[in-house]
Amino acid sequence: MPRKPAKKIKNDDDDGVAPKRRKNKEKQENEKINNSLETETNVKNNLNKTEQTDNNINDKTESHNKTTKNNENNNIDNTSDNNKIRVCPYLRTINRNLLDFDFEKLCSISLSNLHVYACLVCGIYFQGIGRGTYAYTHALEKNHYVFINLETCKTCCIPENYEIHDASLNDIKYFLKPVYNKEQVEHLCNNLILGKSLDGADFFPGCVGLNNLKHTDYCNVIIQLLCCIVPLRNMLLLYESKQNIAKNLIVVLAELLKKIYNPKNFKGVVSPHEFLQAVGIESKKNFKIGTKNDPLNFFLWIINKIHRHSEKKLQKKKKNIPNQANKQNNLIANNNISKNAHPKNDEGEKNYTSTKKDHDKENNNAEQNKQDTNYESDKSSSHKKKKIKWMYDDINIIDYCFDGELIIKTKKTKDDMTEEGTHYDGKNDTTGSTNYIAHNQNDNSQYEDDNEFSENKNYIFKKTPFRTLSLKLPNPPIFKSTTESNIIPQVSIFELLTKYDGETETFLSDKATPSTLIISKLPKYLIFTIQRFSKNNFFTEKNGTIVNFVIKNLDMKDYVHQDYLDQNPVTKYNLVANIFHSGTVTNGSYKIHVLQQATNEWYEIEDLHVISILPQLVLLPESCIQLYQRQDVQLNGEIL
């Protein structure tokens, strides 16, 4: 069959319609593309905006986080600080009844005095608080975790090793190292304070018993005697020792007196163990624990030590005073130079303007004003410092209390008569402690001008200071009858004082010729010493003669030279302390009677025992050392 012709398919190009459709399609596609691009840009813009907001939010959150972190850090620091001052859970383990800070500050194992800590649970001393130290091992072995530094008074917990700050530990710190100011010292002088120990016993600060460490009763009575000398006691109570410096005798004595006057004492008694250890070292074992000794020798030794210490302090102050004066003089000289200095107008200086000159003048005036103000401020500060000073700062406390003087009159020997130029006026004396008064035939008027008296040319007069006056007891009768065997010999103190009337001759230890004694200046504190023990080749004998003395209004006017009565307006004394010996030579002990001046009551102190007694009982015992106070001395040590 014949094939049919194929139908022609019409193309869009044949009619001319295809290009229009293509154009429309391309337009539509372009529009779609543009719309998609616009949507993409919008989306991108929206994303950027959201990112910016997110960034802002993140910045805010970061800043907030930073502040919170800082706050957290601050809180952590505060918590760390709070950890330092946190309440220690082991404070309940502290046992105050076992605490005793009177012993020498040495480690109980190594015997070292460096970084010594006391366990507040058992009271034993150990060295160090770090790992491997004796305190650390003690804390782990015994479960005792609270320790205190015996020098800085800082409390810490071991083995956690943090410092404890708690108000409940203030009484322990004050018990370890009591501190006084001027107002508290004056309050102690004028009032009687009652203290209470942990066991409920009452005690009076200042009248506290001292522990006898074996034959140390002679030391205890001298410590009680020093407490009765008011200016010396006030100086030691206000004594401030520098840290990180080796302790000397004065520092240890000051700490002992502060403990005696501590009203917050846990025990009501004090042990002078640390003081006696220092005394044994300083005296080269002349005064040591376990051996008997004379209280007078111990008293004179301590007085000399205090005198040397105060002299050294005064010399240091005198060296510092010229340096300060030179600084002030330099300031004054600079001020005068700056005031008198004027600028010179030479020919080469004509180019400077008047404004610059005025400016220079203003600067010079400002500098002068600054210097003037600095100098005035230095003066005002020095005046303020002078007002704050204590009255005993610029004096030797021993010379202030014991400033008495004696006139010794002795006959010239043949050697003195033949020698020429034996005349001394006291100015050329090398010792500084004695003044020699001799008289020449042609120069009597010179000594009358010096308030010195003229006597026979055959005598030599020597003026010397004294700290104690010795009274010699009459010898007891050797053979006694049956009726006199029970009679105790007695003597009046006025009979013993005839030694110082200027007429009775006595033999001094350093001279073979007799001499007479008379007082030219009465001290603020008068000490009488009575020697009761005499040694021979076989044994030591005690003189049991009782001295009849007066407690109040002891008049020393008859024993002062007539030419010096005007310089001593007050001549009456009151008894303040009386040291006496009771018992035999071998088994006896020293005791003391002390007057509490604030209440005018007498107490008898024997080591740890303190008893209130009547004034009549003070007259009965065998006195060895008597301390009298002049009536013009007030309760705080000042003079009327």
JOQUIGI-V759792 format. One record per pair of residues at least 24 apart in sequence whose C-alpha atoms are under 6 Angstrom apart, sorted by the first residue. I is the first residue (numbers start at 1). J is the second residue. D is the distance in Angstrom with one decimal. If there is no record, write none. Layout:
I_J_D, I_J_D
This chain:
84_163_5.8, 85_164_5.8, 85_165_4.8, 94_120_5.3, 94_121_4.6, 95_121_5.1, 98_122_6.0, 98_123_5.6, 99_123_4.8, 102_271_5.6, 103_273_5.4, 103_274_5.3, 104_274_4.5, 117_148_5.3, 117_149_4.5, 117_150_5.7, 118_147_5.5, 118_148_5.3, 119_147_4.6, 120_146_5.8, 120_147_5.5, 175_265_6.0, 189_635_5.7, 189_636_5.3, 190_598_5.6, 191_598_5.5, 195_263_4.8, 197_266_4.8, 197_267_5.1, 197_268_5.3, 198_266_5.3, 203_268_6.0, 205_261_4.4, 205_263_5.6, 206_260_5.6, 206_261_4.9, 208_269_5.6, 209_269_5.1, 209_607_5.5, 209_608_3.9, 209_609_5.8, 210_270_5.1, 210_271_5.5, 210_607_4.9, 210_608_5.1, 211_271_4.8, 211_607_5.6, 211_608_5.7, 212_607_5.8, 214_290_5.0, 215_290_5.3, 215_291_5.8, 215_292_5.4, 217_590_5.8, 218_295_4.9, 221_592_5.9, 230_637_5.2, 231_637_5.1, 307_398_5.7, 310_396_5.5, 401_524_5.5, 401_525_5.9, 402_467_5.4, 402_523_5.3, 402_525_6.0, 403_523_4.8, 404_465_5.6, 404_466_5.5, 404_521_5.0, 404_522_4.9, 404_523_4.3, 405_464_5.5, 405_465_4.1, 405_466_5.7, 405_520_5.5, 405_521_4.9, 406_463_5.6, 406_464_5.3, 406_518_5.8, 406_519_4.5, 406_520_5.5, 407_462_5.6, 407_463_4.5, 407_517_5.8, 407_518_5.4, 408_461_5.6, 408_462_5.0, 408_516_5.8, 408_517_4.9, 409_460_5.8, 409_461_4.7, 409_515_5.4, 409_516_5.2, 410_459_5.6, 410_460_5.4, 410_515_4.4, 411_458_6.0, 411_459_4.5, 412_458_5.5, 412_459_5.4, 434_463_5.7, 434_464_4.3, 435_462_5.7, 435_463_4.7, 435_464_6.0, 436_462_4.2, 436_463_5.9, 437_461_4.5, 437_462_5.3, 468_527_4.9, 468_528_5.9, 469_528_5.0, 470_528_5.7, 470_529_4.7, 471_496_5.8, 471_529_6.0, 471_530_5.2, 489_545_5.0, 490_545_5.3, 490_546_4.7, 490_547_5.9, 491_547_5.1, 492_547_5.6, 492_548_4.7, 493_548_5.8, 493_549_5.3, 500_559_5.8, 501_559_4.8, 518_559_6.0, 519_559_6.0, 519_560_4.7, 520_560_5.6, 520_561_5.7, 520_564_5.7, 524_630_5.3, 525_628_5.7, 525_629_4.7, 526_627_5.9, 526_628_5.0, 527_626_5.6, 527_627_4.7, 528_625_5.7, 528_626_5.1, 529_624_5.8, 529_625_4.7, 530_624_4.8, 546_622_5.4, 551_575_5.0, 573_628_5.8, 573_629_5.3, 573_630_4.4, 573_631_5.5, 574_628_5.3, 574_629_5.3, 575_628_4.4, 576_627_5.7, 576_628_5.6, 577_627_5.1, 578_625_6.0, 578_626_4.6, 579_623_5.9, 579_624_5.6, 579_625_5.0, 580_622_5.3, 580_623_4.2, 580_624_5.0, 581_622_5.9
